[in-house]
Amino acid sequence: MIPYGRQSISDEDIKAVEDVLRSDWLTQGPAVPRFEQALCDATGAQFAVAANSATSSLHAACLALGLGEGGLLWTSPNTFVASANCALYCGADVDFVDIDPVSRNMCVQALADKLAAADRLPDIVVPVAFSGRSAEMDALAKLANQYGFAVIEDASHAIGGSFMDAAIGCNDYADITIFSFHPVKIVTTAEGGAALTNSAELEARLRLYCSHGVTRDPDLRARTDDPDPWSYDQIALGYNYRMTDMQAALGASQMAQLPAFNRARAKLARRYDELLADLPVKCPLPDDNRHKSGWHLYVVELAQGIDRRKVFEVMRASGIGVNVHYQPVHTQPHYQALGFAEGDFPHAENYYAQAISLPLYATLTEAEQDQVVAALRGAIDG
Ligand SMILES: *Cc1c(COP(=O)(O)O)cnc(C)c1O
């Protein structure tokens, strides 16, 4: 089976994890700050806070921005459920902004229209850099200024990509950027995530919420008059969302390969564009002078009338691990129970109806890619 995504683990990666296993620290040692520094170096962000998943980072980011009961978060329906669930964890409400069918990202015009008509404004908006390509973050940041909401960019797909010649994660247009290091993503730590910010205050709050709400930082402590030397203060209700040193060592080693990973993925994406040119499919937008995708996913939309389920089944049966990203979050049973209905966000639903993700990962060979395209051609013709 050619999977839709998979990790690339080098001998150096294995050695880096082994070194941790032979060291004094399995967790909270020197590898986590090393990995965090590598994330800052790659993006230009001032601070990075590693966590045990992007889902945890999203939750901590919402808490750090003060989201709570009575709060409201808007995100794209074309995403993994975690981009929306983070608000529900905080006791806040969720709503969605439909996608631009061309970019498949949150449509900034739809966002502007929804804001202008809203009785209740969002506290946080979470644009998702779907497949590795940022939303129109400059226009979105203008709306954030005008309406006073915070921006968390869910860049789980997008490490190594750029927008307006600045690395995704630099936070020029977001308060916090989230990366995921799940094995199908561009860089892996097995499970893992990170929140990047340029605000020292947000960084301190992210660390607090990822580590039980407990601090020894004299600036944050409640008990300041000569506290006992062993003591710490719990000043908020936090969680254990920490990344281990084993994971961080893997991540730091992987970060050295990030440019090579992105180059390999971008090259394969361009090759898909060429190989698929005569098929009745809509390819993703190519890179342009505003956007360089991280190329986590390569999603094609089958022309109307082609049976997506049949294509999916035929390709799976011939050993091609195609997948589908994403069932619109508002159509999930949990969200339907909250009052959302089919038809609420038609662009996301129409996109989803014909979407299929083709295999894309750094070590996918051209021969394997040819096999994928031949199987797709056969499945469409058959
Ligand atoms: C993978 C993913 C997440 C969740 O990441 P985990 O590290 O698995 O928790 C969140 N948002 C998006 C868009 C993702 O693709």
The ligand as an ORCA input file, in Angstrom:
! r2SCAN-3c Opt
* xyz 0 1
  C      -3.527     17.166     12.580
  C      -4.309     18.405     12.829
  C      -4.637     18.858     14.115
  C      -4.380     18.046     15.327
  O      -3.076     17.699     15.473
  P      -2.625     16.647     16.584
  O      -1.162     16.924     16.724
  O      -2.907     15.291     16.012
  O      -3.392     16.915     17.816
  C      -5.285     20.071     14.245
  N      -5.615     20.807     13.174
  C      -5.342     20.390     11.923
  C      -5.717     21.261     10.774
  C      -4.695     19.173     11.715
  O      -4.463     18.741     10.479
*
